[in-house]
Amino acid sequence: MLKVNGVSRSFGDHRVLDSVSFDVKPGRMTGFLGANGAGKTTTMRIILGVLKADAGSVTWHGQPVTQAVRQRFGYMPEERGLYPKMKVADQIQWFGRLHGMSQAKAAASTERLLDELDLGTRANDKLEALSLGNQQRAQIAASLVHDPDLLILDEPFSGLDPIAVDTVLRVLRQRAADGSPVLFSSHQLSVVEQLCDDLVIISGGEIRASGERDELKQRYGTPRYELVVGSDAGWLRDVPGIKVTSVDGPKAVIEPASAEGFRAGGEALDQRILQEAMRRGEVRAFTPVVPSLNEIFKEAI
Ligand SMILES: Nc1ncnc2c1ncn2[C@@H]1O[C@H](COP(=O)(O)OP(=O)(O)OP(=O)(O)O)[C@@H](O)[C@H]1O
């Protein structure tokens, strides 16, 4: 497990990270979310040892991150670092060699990865001949070639079309399932929502929320139900204790008026509404509405 413990960092008198702490757990994909300038890249660079922290520590399996440990990490920086004039396969192999692989192992790993990323037919093209999305896939291959123990990816999905997002997603998921945790930053909330098991939300250099995605959804999202009845659902507007978020003929979305939720004061308000709906006639659906990541993000920051 990677542990970031109370990491702070300033540039001049600008405090960019303020006691940042979170974990990246084995077998899990952790999404690192934050607005522009929130401190994601700075945190990643500190994990990688490219930048020093003013305070705090980063440990991998309980030990400090030494150069040898770092050698086993895979990193895709925000500013991409491949050579436009070099052939795709040659430079991915070269990255493998930089991480201590033999020529034969680096070549085998490169071939396998390019196939997995649907880039096999472009192996002998110069990088600059590839579309930006395909260059990005090559960049991802370069960070994976040495079969890293931990993957840190800065905005790996930016600039990818939906098919490429799916391909990269599948490859990263497989790595996480094989035991290499993945920490990735993204602005694309829908992608993060699909992909991550855990979430870390940072704002102004402070961690605002972290933990399992589904648990955070429950903690931060407003509880809501969608109710579909056999006739007009407008009567819900007159029920005390709830707010009707939307109503469209027989379909309505409701939420509790009180911040304490549907169980405020020990009352099962949601059950009472369901019983009232059944008393009035047919109930076709009564379904909890899962809040979107967008909602959690706005609430947490
Ligand atoms: N080398 C540096 N010198 C001075 N300020 C810096 C330096 N690196 C980062 N910063 C500042 O630190 C803050 C956090 O930047 P960082 O790149 O970590 O944010 P981010 O969350 O990755 O943003 P983005 O999503 O836009 O990449 C910003 O205000 C940035 O201007």
The ligand as a MOL file (V3000), in Angstrom:
LIG
                    3D

  0  0  0     0  0            999 V3000
M  V30 BEGIN CTAB
M  V30 COUNTS 31 33 0 0 0
M  V30 BEGIN ATOM
M  V30 1 N 7.3130 24.7720 -9.7300 0
M  V30 2 C 6.3360 25.5700 -9.2910 0
M  V30 3 N 6.5720 26.8440 -8.8960 0
M  V30 4 C 5.5870 27.6480 -8.4220 0
M  V30 5 N 4.3090 27.2750 -8.3150 0
M  V30 6 C 3.9910 26.0150 -8.6910 0
M  V30 7 C 4.9850 25.1010 -9.1960 0
M  V30 8 N 4.3680 23.9110 -9.4670 0
M  V30 9 C 3.0650 24.0870 -9.1670 0
M  V30 10 N 2.8380 25.3350 -8.6990 0
M  V30 11 C 1.5340 25.8730 -8.2470 0
M  V30 12 O 0.9720 24.9180 -7.3590 0
M  V30 13 C -0.4400 24.8700 -7.4900 0
M  V30 14 C -0.8620 23.4330 -7.7180 0
M  V30 15 O -0.4090 23.0160 -8.9840 0
M  V30 16 P -0.6030 21.5310 -9.5190 0
M  V30 17 O 0.0390 21.4760 -10.8790 0
M  V30 18 O -0.1410 20.5750 -8.5050 0
M  V30 19 O -2.1970 21.4310 -9.6430 0
M  V30 20 P -3.0870 20.3720 -10.4050 0
M  V30 21 O -4.1620 19.9820 -9.4530 0
M  V30 22 O -2.2500 19.2780 -10.9540 0
M  V30 23 O -3.6910 21.2440 -11.5760 0
M  V30 24 P -4.0560 20.8630 -13.1020 0
M  V30 25 O -5.2730 20.0060 -13.0190 0
M  V30 26 O -4.3320 22.2000 -13.7120 0
M  V30 27 O -2.8670 20.1660 -13.6810 0
M  V30 28 C -0.7940 25.8150 -8.6210 0
M  V30 29 O -1.2060 27.0460 -8.0610 0
M  V30 30 C 0.5310 25.9820 -9.3600 0
M  V30 31 O 0.5910 27.2380 -9.9830 0
M  V30 END ATOM
M  V30 BEGIN BOND
M  V30 1 1 1 2
M  V30 2 1 2 3
M  V30 3 2 2 7
M  V30 4 2 3 4
M  V30 5 1 4 5
M  V30 6 2 5 6
M  V30 7 1 6 7
M  V30 8 1 6 10
M  V30 9 1 7 8
M  V30 10 2 8 9
M  V30 11 1 9 10
M  V30 12 1 10 11
M  V30 13 1 11 12
M  V30 14 1 11 30
M  V30 15 1 12 13
M  V30 16 1 13 14
M  V30 17 1 13 28
M  V30 18 1 14 15
M  V30 19 1 15 16
M  V30 20 2 16 17
M  V30 21 1 16 18
M  V30 22 1 16 19
M  V30 23 1 19 20
M  V30 24 2 20 21
M  V30 25 1 20 22
M  V30 26 1 20 23
M  V30 27 1 23 24
M  V30 28 2 24 25
M  V30 29 1 24 26
M  V30 30 1 24 27
M  V30 31 1 28 29
M  V30 32 1 28 30
M  V30 33 1 30 31
M  V30 END BOND
M  V30 END CTAB
M  END
